[in-house]
Amino acid sequence: MAETPAGPGEPLDALLRRLRGRLAAAGVENPALDARLLVEHSTSTDRMDAIRDPGRPVRSDAVQAAEAAVARRLAGEPVHRIIGQRGFYGLTLHLSPDTLEPRPDTETLVDLVLPRLRAVAAERGHCRILDLGTGTGAIALALLSQIPQARAVASDIAPGALAAARRNADENGLSERFETVLSDWFGDISGRYDAIVSNPPYITASEYAALAPEVKDHDPPRALLGGADGLEAYRVIAAGVTPHLEPGGIVGLEIGASQKDGVTQVFQAAGLVRIDAAKDMGGRDRALVFRL
């Protein structure tokens, strides 16, 4: 990483301790991690810098930037919104106000569909993926990074989300196999796919009211709210999926922790059968796979 410009200032280790203390005193859940991420971002340092040269001086402008970042965190803004990016499945993804912040739970869906798509690519020499409501492009780009023969179309209703997804594809070296389409679900989608994947909005209105401010105040509501019962988007996907699936194609979905049966019923009514399911790292139902 680029070095902090030379000059007098607060030692790096002292800055980390001081800002960690501010976060801890305010009751922030992970003060050590948050302080490290914000200081590294603000001072253009990394963990090895703190280990190899903990006493390196940090210039006053970088100290001020770190203090400003911590002030935003203390006001309830999530760390990765402050930084503007987050890691997902080994990729670094930039965020925008139109995108959800990709979270580790969504990696459960990638893990679930990946072996099936690898088998398709090995057998046919290619694989086509449609990612509905792509946001940052997280799911599609993670799959492309693992399957060199795959290509993906990523759709979203928000132009800002598609701009972020294209940037992420470009900066992760995946843009040649990645296409974006402005579409309200299947409205402007054409063709057939070996896999249709989605992390659709699935939060009910009552659940939304109880969300932590870090989520409710910073993730776009339309990417969270799934109607009265949280299943509205699943009904739309189930109703439109059949004409866009290749023979033997699959539908992979992230779900809310209490929605396994409800989503299964929606897709069974549309003529699909559930063939796989997975729990997230917390042991909660998180991903389902269907096929015709």
QUIPE-V872305 format. One record per backbone hydrogen bond with DSSP energy under -0.5 kcal/mol. NH is the residue of the N-H (numbers start at 1). CO is the residue of the C=O. E is the energy in kcal/mol with one decimal. If there is no record, write none. Layout:
nh: (NH:NH)
co: (CO:CO)
e: (E:E)
//
This chain:
nh: (10:12:13:15:16:17:18:19:20:21:22:23:24:25:26:27:28:31:34:35:36:37:38:39:40:41:42:43:44:45:50:51:52:53:56:58:59:63:64:65:66:67:68:69:70:71:72:73:74:75:76:77:82:83:84:85:86:88:91:93:93:95:99:102:106:107:107:108:108:109:110:111:112:113:114:115:117:118:119:120:121:122:123:124:125:127:129:130:131:132:132:133:134:134:137:138:141:142:143:144:145:146:146:147:150:151:152:153:154:155:156:159:161:162:163:164:165:166:167:168:169:170:171:172:173:174:175:177:178:179:181:183:183:185:187:189:193:194:195:196:197:197:198:199:202:203:208:209:210:210:211:215:216:217:218:219:223:224:225:226:230:232:233:235:236:237:238:239:240:240:241:244:245:246:249:250:251:252:253:254:255:259:263:264:265:266:267:268:269:270:271:272:273:275:276:278:280:283:285:286:287:288:289:290:291:292)
co: (58:56:54:11:12:13:14:15:16:17:18:19:20:21:22:24:23:28:30:31:32:33:34:35:36:37:38:39:40:40:46:47:48:49:53:10:57:59:60:61:62:63:64:65:66:67:68:69:70:71:73:72:78:79:80:80:93:91:88:86:91:84:96:100:103:103:104:104:105:106:106:107:108:109:110:111:113:114:115:116:117:118:119:120:121:149:151:195:153:130:197:155:131:155:134:134:137:138:139:140:141:142:143:143:147:127:177:129:179:131:181:157:158:158:159:160:161:162:163:164:165:166:167:168:170:169:169:174:175:152:154:156:181:183:184:186:244:128:128:250:130:195:252:132:224:224:204:205:206:207:208:212:212:213:215:215:220:221:221:203:227:226:201:231:232:233:234:235:236:237:237:241:242:193:246:194:290:196:288:198:286:256:259:260:261:262:263:264:265:266:268:267:291:289:289:287:284:280:257:278:278:253:276:251:273:249)
e: (-0.9:-2.1:-3.0:-2.4:-2.4:-2.3:-2.5:-2.4:-2.4:-2.2:-1.7:-2.1:-2.7:-2.5:-1.1:-1.6:-2.3:-0.7:-2.7:-2.5:-2.2:-2.6:-2.4:-2.6:-2.7:-2.2:-2.2:-2.2:-1.0:-1.3:-1.5:-1.5:-3.3:-2.6:-1.8:-2.3:-0.5:-2.2:-2.5:-1.9:-2.3:-2.5:-2.4:-2.1:-2.3:-2.1:-1.8:-1.9:-2.7:-1.2:-1.8:-2.2:-1.9:-2.4:-2.1:-0.7:-2.4:-2.6:-2.3:-2.8:-0.6:-2.2:-2.0:-0.7:-1.6:-0.5:-1.3:-0.5:-1.4:-0.9:-1.3:-2.7:-1.7:-2.1:-2.1:-0.7:-2.0:-2.5:-1.8:-1.8:-2.6:-2.5:-2.1:-2.9:-2.1:-1.0:-2.1:-2.5:-2.8:-0.7:-2.5:-0.7:-0.5:-3.1:-2.2:-0.6:-3.0:-2.3:-2.1:-2.5:-2.3:-0.8:-0.7:-1.4:-2.0:-2.5:-2.6:-2.7:-3.3:-2.7:-1.5:-0.6:-0.5:-1.8:-2.2:-1.9:-2.6:-2.5:-2.1:-2.4:-2.4:-2.4:-2.8:-1.3:-1.4:-3.3:-0.8:-1.5:-1.3:-2.3:-2.3:-1.9:-0.8:-1.1:-2.0:-1.5:-2.4:-1.7:-1.5:-2.3:-3.1:-0.5:-1.7:-0.6:-0.6:-3.2:-2.6:-1.8:-0.8:-0.5:-1.3:-1.5:-2.6:-2.3:-1.1:-2.8:-1.6:-1.9:-2.9:-3.1:-0.6:-2.3:-0.5:-1.9:-1.7:-2.5:-2.9:-2.1:-1.3:-0.5:-1.2:-1.6:-1.5:-2.7:-3.0:-2.1:-2.5:-2.5:-2.6:-2.1:-2.1:-2.0:-2.9:-1.9:-2.3:-1.8:-2.1:-2.6:-2.0:-0.7:-1.6:-2.6:-3.0:-2.8:-1.4:-2.2:-2.8:-2.2:-0.5:-2.6:-1.9:-2.3:-2.3:-2.5:-1.8:-0.6)
//
